[in-house]
Amino acid sequence: MEDKPALLRALAGETMARPPVWLMRQAGRYLPEYRALREKAGGFLELCLTPELAAEATLQPIRRFGFDAAILFADLPLLPLLAGFDLRYAEGEGPVLTPGKGRSDVTVQVAATVQRVKAALPPGTALIGFTGAPWTVAAYCLEGRGSRDFATAKTVMFREPARYQALVDRLTEVAIEYLVAQAEAGADALKLFDSWAGVLPETSFRQHVIEATRRLVEGVKARTKVPVIGFPRGAGFLYHDYARHSGVDALALDPAVPLAEAAKLQAVLPVQGNLDPIALVAGGSAMAQEVSRIRAKLGRGPFVFNLGHGIVPQTPPEHVATLVALLRGDA
Ligand code: 1CP
């Protein structure tokens, strides 16, 4: 079908003459209009859970750059809120989670955001819903906040496997409901962020990344047909087994995945990635060379152009415009 969004065609395995493009963290502090909206919202949680404001944050980068996909503006620690954790954003810090009462209206608010965005998007622009994958969300719950190595969370995983598993079972149950609600509200694809997959050794990775993702995907697929993109950041050699056994429909690649390996992965699943976010900060010929290297290697199969991780706040918006123009052949 000609009017099917380019993103969905690529995720379904089609090789596109021009790869669809969107960027992880395409909404956020590098955009002056986001900073203004954030100011107006007061707190970051209010921004995420007020559909009118969250929809506006989602649409800002689409208006400015015309990406092929929008990604729901929300955050990964919203899932623990649904599983009985309290969440606050400390000034100048990331999320802080503590066991508590949680909030029961998260899914309703987020689904309302999805509906609003969907109604406002041009028909060729896909909408991506998301949540964190079980290990990464459990890691934030157990650690209580961001960490370089998630040593506390890993200690619980090793020392108290039953407690760890009980938490993951609960998170998986709420994640299935949350993702299905997003799909039913109009999300065209779903993404699972396993941002901390790379801190686990092989055995834990197989059990708590691949197998835990497989169970989550199975639960989602029993109720909706939308494609699922998996992002096991830092998986290294284990990307291959993740591609074969996690049940996801497409793979998001981090910047460290060599293009020769990426091409092998692409023989198994459509791939998305993997420009280094700092190459986007640098811009100029260094960025242009990286873009053509990635495109030359991955453009001959099912491919979605993206960064290998999120846009950083110091990124000049003009470099994003140049990147999109390069990919569209207008620069
Ligand atoms: O100051 C601000 O305005 C808050 C910055 C911010 C933003 C813009 C946070 C706090 N979250 C978000 C939005 C967000 N987060 C989106 C939607 C916007 C978009 O992509 O355009 C998405 C998909 C996420 C997902 C997310 N949140 C991830 C996975 C992706 C990744 O970067 O690996 C993770 C790990 C988080 C947790 C989080 N939220 C925010 C921060 C600062 C962090 C990192 C905390 C830490 O580990 O220290």
Residues whose N, C-alpha, C, O or C-beta is under 5 A from the ligand:
A	BS01	1CP	M24 R25 Q26 A27 G28 F44 I71 L72 F73 A74 D75 L76 G94 P95 G146 S147 F193 S195 G310
